[in-house]
Amino acid sequence: MILVTGASGHFGTATINFLIEKGIEATTIKALVRNETAADAFKKIGVGVAIGDYDDYDSLVSAFKNVEKLLLVSGSDVMQRLSQHQNVINAAKEANVKHLVYTSFQRKNETETSPLWIVAQSHIQTEKWIKESGIAYTILKNNLYMDFLPGFIGEKVVETGAIYVPAENGKVSAVLRSEMAEAAATILATSGHTGKEYNFTNSEAVSYQDMAQIISDVTGVTISYNSPTVDAYEKTMSNYGMPAEVIGIFSSFAKAQAEGELDLESSDLEVLLGRKPVSTKDFLSNLHGQK
């Protein structure tokens, strides 16, 4: 039995769909969801359902019974994530789960000086707990979702003619979330991944200047790239009515990109997918109307 946590989220749902595409019987897959409403879609395709919550330890132990492989999709509540992940790991151990696959994140700086420390801290500690648990494991170090690039570039970049983000000359190796989920499904569906740490990052890193040029070439509109100070960026975003929490997330990731935190090229995904992952150039070209 394979269990996917966070099953109603984008990553979890995609992973389950890819497992079925790869020939895994729906009846041998279980989706962990928080309520019956979220369970309906999975029941319709024959996937088993367990009602559970990262904050409810007993529900997790019950859900994990007879599970051989468990995909722990990291919690979205950053402030509660650490205690939630501890519950999942301890429950998996109590339920005798044989293999735990965890969606962590890409980084180079593992100290408090990292712009992403609020995110990094819980992932680093979770990885440590998993390795100490005695459960066979696989760690997936996810780079930035390519799906989020429009948020950094600007949804109306062609109209404004400018990319405005404090990433300086930093590069990012973003990957489509769906391709990360497909690779995760491959790991769950096959053997030989015990003790492995995979870099779910692209085979090419690009800067925002590169992205500006790609969009310019595709649209015929000259797009400039401006890298303001973080303070100027946050003030500008605030003036546009963006919530402070969202501004904080975007500025932290922008600073991380400026410092090269997400600039790592790897062939891990290419090997797992059996093809090169979608490039930033192709993604942006398709997004802006050119096949």
Residue pairs with C-beta under 8 A, 6 or more apart in sequence:
1 28
1 29
1 30
1 48
1 66
1 67
1 68
1 69
2 19
2 24
2 28
2 29
2 30
2 67
2 68
2 69
2 70
2 71
2 188
2 189
3 29
3 30
3 31
3 32
3 50
3 63
3 64
3 67
3 69
3 70
3 71
4 12
4 15
4 16
4 19
4 29
4 30
4 31
4 32
4 71
4 73
5 12
5 32
5 54
5 70
5 71
5 72
5 73
5 88
6 12
6 32
6 73
6 74
6 75
6 76
7 13
7 16
7 31
7 32
7 33
7 38
7 42
8 31
8 33
8 34
8 38
8 41
9 73
9 76
10 177
10 181
11 73
11 103
11 177
11 180
11 181
11 184
12 31
12 71
12 73
13 41
14 177
14 178
14 181
14 182
15 71
15 73
15 181
15 182
15 184
15 185
15 188
16 29
16 31
16 42
16 47
16 185
18 181
18 182
18 184
18 185
18 186
19 29
19 185
19 188
19 189
20 26
20 29
20 45
20 47
21 185
22 185
22 186
22 189
23 189
24 188
24 189
26 45
26 46
26 47
27 46
27 47
27 48
29 47
29 48
30 47
30 48
30 49
30 50
30 63
30 67
31 39
31 42
31 47
31 48
31 49
31 50
32 50
32 52
32 63
33 39
33 42
33 49
33 50
33 51
33 52
34 51
34 52
34 53
35 51
36 51
39 49
39 51
42 48
42 49
43 49
50 59
50 62
50 63
51 59
51 63
52 59
52 60
52 62
52 63
53 59
53 60
54 60
54 75
54 80
54 84
54 85
54 87
54 88
55 80
55 83
55 84
55 87
56 87
57 87
57 90
57 91
60 87
60 88
60 91
60 92
60 95
61 91
61 94
61 95
63 91
64 70
64 91
64 92
64 94
64 95
64 97
65 95
67 92
67 95
67 97
68 97
68 98
68 99
69 97
69 98
69 99
69 100
69 101
69 188
70 92
70 97
70 99
70 100
70 101
71 101
71 102
71 103
71 184
71 188
72 85
72 88
72 89
72 92
72 100
72 101
72 102
72 103
73 103
74 81
74 85
74 102
74 103
74 104
74 105
74 122
74 123
74 126
75 81
75 84
75 85
77 84
78 118
78 119
78 122
81 122
81 126
82 121
82 122
82 125
82 126
85 122
85 125
85 126
85 129
86 126
86 129
89 100
89 126
89 129
89 130
89 133
89 135
92 100
92 133
92 135
93 133
93 134
93 135
97 135
98 135
98 136
99 135
99 136
99 137
99 138
99 194
100 130
100 133
100 135
100 136
100 137
100 138
101 137
101 138
101 140
101 184
101 187
101 188
101 193
102 126
102 127
102 130
102 137
102 138
102 139
102 140
103 140
103 142
103 180
103 184
104 123
104 126
104 127
104 139
104 140
104 141
104 142
105 116
105 119
105 120
105 123
105 141
105 142
105 143
106 141
106 142
106 143
106 144
106 173
106 199
106 200
106 201
106 261
106 262
106 264
107 114
107 116
107 120
107 123
107 141
107 256
107 261
108 260
108 261
108 264
109 116
109 120
109 259
109 261
110 120
110 124
111 117
114 120
114 256
114 261
115 252
115 253
115 255
115 256
115 259
115 261
116 252
116 253
116 256
116 261
118 252
119 252
127 139
130 137
130 139
131 137
136 194
136 195
137 194
137 195
138 187
138 193
138 194
138 195
138 196
138 197
138 198
139 196
139 197
139 198
140 180
140 183
140 184
140 187
140 198
140 200
141 197
141 198
141 199
141 200
141 201
142 175
142 180
142 200
143 172
143 173
143 174
143 175
143 199
143 200
143 201
143 202
143 262
143 264
144 172
144 173
144 174
144 175
144 253
144 257
144 262
145 174
145 175
145 176
145 177
145 180
146 174
146 175
146 176
146 177
146 202
146 278
146 280
146 283
147 176
147 177
148 174
149 174
149 211
149 280
149 283
149 284
150 287
151 250
152 163
152 165
152 167
152 208
152 250
152 253
152 254
153 163
153 165
153 208
153 211
153 215
154 160
154 162
154 163
154 164
157 163
157 215
157 223
158 215
158 219
158 221
158 223
158 288
161 221
161 222
161 223
161 224
162 223
162 224
162 225
162 226
163 208
163 211
163 212
163 223
163 224
163 225
163 226
164 226
164 228
164 233
164 236
165 208
165 227
165 233
165 250
165 254
166 227
166 228
166 229
166 230
166 232
166 233
166 251
166 254
166 255
166 258
167 207
167 208
167 227
167 254
167 255
167 257
167 258
168 227
168 258
169 207
169 209
169 227
169 258
170 207
170 208
170 256
170 257
170 258
170 259
170 260
170 261
170 262
170 263
171 205
171 206
171 207
171 210
171 257
171 260
171 262
171 263
172 205
172 206
172 207
172 257
172 262
172 263
173 201
173 202
173 203
173 204
173 205
173 206
173 262
173 263
173 264
173 265
173 266
174 202
174 262
174 280
175 200
175 201
175 202
175 269
175 277
175 278
176 277
176 278
176 283
179 269
179 273
179 277
179 278
180 200
180 269
182 273
183 198
183 200
183 268
183 269
183 272
183 273
186 272
186 273
187 193
187 198
187 272
198 268
198 269
198 272
199 264
199 266
199 268
199 269
200 268
200 269
201 262
201 264
201 265
201 266
201 268
201 269
202 265
202 266
202 269
202 277
202 279
202 280
203 265
203 266
203 267
203 269
203 270
203 276
203 277
203 279
204 265
204 279
204 280
205 262
205 263
205 264
205 265
206 214
206 280
206 281
208 225
208 227
209 225
210 280
211 225
211 280
211 284
212 223
212 224
212 225
213 223
214 280
214 281
214 284
214 285
215 221
215 223
215 284
215 288
216 222
216 223
218 284
218 285
218 288
218 289
218 290
219 288
219 289
227 258
228 236
230 251
230 254
230 255
233 251
233 254
234 247
234 248
234 251
237 247
237 250
237 251
238 244
238 247
253 262
256 262
257 263
269 277
270 276
270 277
285 291
